[in-house]
Amino acid sequence: QDLSGEQIAEIINGLRQIPAQMEQILETQDSQIEDFAHQFNDTQDFIFVGRGINYPIALEGALKLKEISYIHAEGYPAGEMKHGPIALLDDKVPVVAIAMPGLVYEKVLSNAQEAKARDAQLIGVTPESTEADVFDNVLAVPAVDELLSPMLTVIPLQLLAYHIAAHRGLDVDQPRNLAKSVTVE
């Protein structure tokens, strides 16, 4: 997709606001996520879903949770929920859906509804101003241009993984079996 000069200027302006928005997430969400994380002490599985530019963030959220909390977690494209992952859902499997306003927003909400219909606890990474009432819990991020959203949506997922691990008494600074560097031969 070609961007107009006006769109480019809006994105550049949005980029300038990202550091302050990151600080806002840390200031407003850290203690809330810490309080929220305790309920996952006995959770065995997590599903993360996203579409478009936020699908890789769903993968990152699942990876971070696996690495430091030792919980089985998988990231999926939200549109693929019907093709396997939905069979895993019940009230013991939380689903984290990244739902940022933009091209795929309504589709992510529709996929989230499918998870909700299977009694999954639904956690939305979405702006607080979202009209979507499908989520049981919201990890709020500021509303930004969809292209910039991954820089913000990843932060609550990292905080969630961190606080779940901390509640489990795990050493988040020294995860087991994790190399700090990769050597390619």
C-alpha positions as CSV (number, residue, x, y, z in Angstrom):
1,Q,0.0,0.0,0.0
2,D,1.3,3.4,-0.9
3,L,1.2,6.1,1.8
4,S,0.4,9.7,1.0
5,G,2.6,12.5,2.3
6,E,-0.1,13.2,4.9
7,Q,-0.1,9.6,6.1
8,I,3.7,9.6,6.3
9,A,3.7,12.8,8.4
10,E,1.1,11.3,10.7
11,I,3.2,8.2,11.2
12,I,6.3,10.3,11.9
13,N,4.4,12.3,14.4
14,G,3.1,9.0,15.9
15,L,6.7,7.7,16.2
16,R,7.7,10.8,18.2
17,Q,4.9,10.0,20.7
18,I,5.9,6.3,21.2
19,P,8.4,6.8,24.0
20,A,5.9,8.7,26.1
21,Q,3.2,6.1,25.3
22,M,5.5,3.3,26.4
23,E,6.1,5.1,29.7
24,Q,2.4,5.5,30.1
25,I,1.8,1.8,29.6
26,L,4.5,1.0,32.2
27,E,3.1,3.5,34.7
28,T,-0.6,2.6,34.3
29,Q,-0.4,-1.2,33.6
30,D,2.5,-2.6,35.6
31,S,0.8,-2.8,39.0
32,Q,-2.5,-3.8,37.4
33,I,-0.8,-6.7,35.5
34,E,1.1,-7.7,38.6
35,D,-2.3,-8.0,40.5
36,F,-3.9,-9.8,37.6
37,A,-1.0,-12.3,37.1
38,H,-1.6,-14.2,40.3
39,Q,-4.6,-15.9,38.9
40,F,-2.4,-17.8,36.5
41,N,-0.3,-19.6,39.1
42,D,-1.8,-23.0,38.1
43,T,-2.4,-22.3,34.4
44,Q,-0.9,-24.9,32.1
45,D,-1.6,-23.5,28.7
46,F,-2.0,-20.1,27.0
47,I,-3.1,-19.1,23.5
48,F,-2.1,-15.8,21.9
49,V,-3.7,-14.5,18.7
50,G,-3.2,-11.6,16.5
51,R,-3.8,-10.6,12.9
52,G,-1.8,-8.7,10.3
53,I,1.0,-6.6,11.8
54,N,0.3,-7.9,15.3
55,Y,0.5,-11.6,14.6
56,P,4.2,-11.6,15.2
57,I,3.5,-9.9,18.6
58,A,1.2,-12.8,19.5
59,L,4.2,-15.1,18.7
60,E,6.5,-13.0,20.9
61,G,4.0,-13.0,23.7
62,A,3.8,-16.8,23.6
63,L,7.6,-17.1,23.4
64,K,8.2,-14.8,26.3
65,L,5.7,-16.6,28.5
66,K,7.3,-20.0,27.7
67,E,10.8,-18.7,28.3
68,I,10.4,-17.3,31.7
69,S,7.2,-18.8,33.2
70,Y,7.5,-22.4,31.8
71,I,3.9,-22.4,30.7
72,H,3.0,-24.0,27.4
73,A,2.0,-21.1,25.2
74,E,1.3,-20.9,21.5
75,G,0.8,-17.9,19.2
76,Y,-1.6,-18.2,16.2
77,P,-3.0,-16.0,13.5
78,A,-6.4,-15.1,14.8
79,G,-8.0,-16.2,11.5
80,E,-6.7,-19.7,12.0
81,M,-8.5,-20.3,15.3
82,K,-11.1,-22.5,13.5
83,H,-8.4,-24.8,12.1
84,G,-7.2,-26.6,15.2
85,P,-6.5,-24.2,18.1
86,I,-10.2,-23.8,18.9
87,A,-10.3,-27.5,19.9
88,L,-7.9,-26.7,22.8
89,L,-10.1,-24.0,24.3
90,D,-12.0,-24.3,27.6
91,D,-12.3,-22.3,30.8
92,K,-8.7,-23.4,31.8
93,V,-7.0,-21.9,28.7
94,P,-6.7,-18.2,28.6
95,V,-6.7,-16.5,25.2
96,V,-4.8,-13.2,24.7
97,A,-6.1,-11.4,21.7
98,I,-4.3,-8.4,20.2
99,A,-7.1,-6.1,18.9
100,M,-5.9,-2.7,17.7
101,P,-8.2,-0.5,15.7
102,G,-7.3,-0.8,12.0
103,L,-7.9,-3.0,9.0
104,V,-8.3,-6.3,10.9
105,Y,-9.8,-5.0,14.1
106,E,-13.4,-6.3,13.5
107,K,-12.0,-9.7,12.4
108,V,-9.9,-10.1,15.6
109,L,-13.0,-9.3,17.6
110,S,-15.0,-11.9,15.7
111,N,-12.2,-14.5,16.4
112,A,-12.2,-13.4,20.1
113,Q,-16.0,-14.1,20.2
114,E,-15.3,-17.6,19.0
115,A,-12.9,-18.2,21.8
116,K,-15.4,-16.7,24.3
117,A,-18.1,-19.1,23.1
118,R,-15.8,-21.9,24.2
119,D,-15.6,-20.4,27.7
120,A,-12.0,-19.3,27.4
121,Q,-10.9,-16.4,29.6
122,L,-10.4,-13.7,27.1
123,I,-7.7,-11.0,27.6
124,G,-7.6,-8.2,25.2
125,V,-4.6,-6.1,24.3
126,T,-6.5,-3.1,23.0
127,P,-7.1,0.6,23.7
128,E,-9.1,1.2,26.9
129,S,-11.6,3.2,24.8
130,T,-12.5,0.1,22.8
131,E,-16.2,-0.5,22.6
132,A,-15.6,-4.2,22.5
133,D,-17.1,-5.8,25.6
134,V,-16.1,-9.3,24.6
135,F,-12.9,-9.2,26.8
136,D,-12.9,-10.4,30.4
137,N,-9.8,-8.3,31.0
138,V,-8.1,-5.6,29.1
139,L,-4.4,-4.9,29.0
140,A,-4.8,-1.3,27.8
141,V,-2.5,0.4,25.3
142,P,-2.9,3.9,23.8
143,A,-4.7,4.0,20.4
144,V,-2.1,4.5,17.7
145,D,-1.8,4.0,14.0
146,E,-2.0,0.3,13.3
147,L,1.5,0.3,11.8
148,L,3.0,1.6,15.1
149,S,0.9,-0.6,17.3
150,P,3.4,-3.5,17.7
151,M,5.8,-1.2,19.6
152,L,3.1,-0.8,22.2
153,T,1.2,-4.1,22.2
154,V,4.3,-6.1,23.1
155,I,4.8,-4.3,26.4
156,P,1.8,-5.6,28.3
157,L,2.6,-9.1,27.0
158,Q,6.2,-8.8,28.4
159,L,4.8,-7.5,31.7
160,L,2.3,-10.4,31.9
161,A,5.0,-13.0,31.3
162,Y,7.3,-11.3,33.9
163,H,4.6,-11.1,36.6
164,I,3.4,-14.6,36.1
165,A,6.9,-15.9,36.4
166,A,7.5,-13.7,39.5
167,H,4.3,-15.0,41.1
168,R,5.5,-18.5,40.5
169,G,8.7,-17.7,42.3
170,L,10.8,-18.2,39.2
171,D,14.1,-16.3,38.5
172,V,13.2,-14.2,35.5
173,D,16.8,-13.0,35.1
174,Q,18.1,-16.5,34.7
175,P,15.6,-18.7,32.9
176,R,16.6,-22.4,32.7
177,N,18.0,-23.8,29.5
178,L,18.1,-20.4,27.8
179,A,21.3,-19.3,26.0
180,K,22.0,-15.6,26.0
181,S,23.5,-15.9,22.5
182,V,23.2,-18.1,19.5
183,T,26.3,-19.4,17.7
184,V,25.9,-20.2,14.0
185,E,28.4,-22.6,12.6
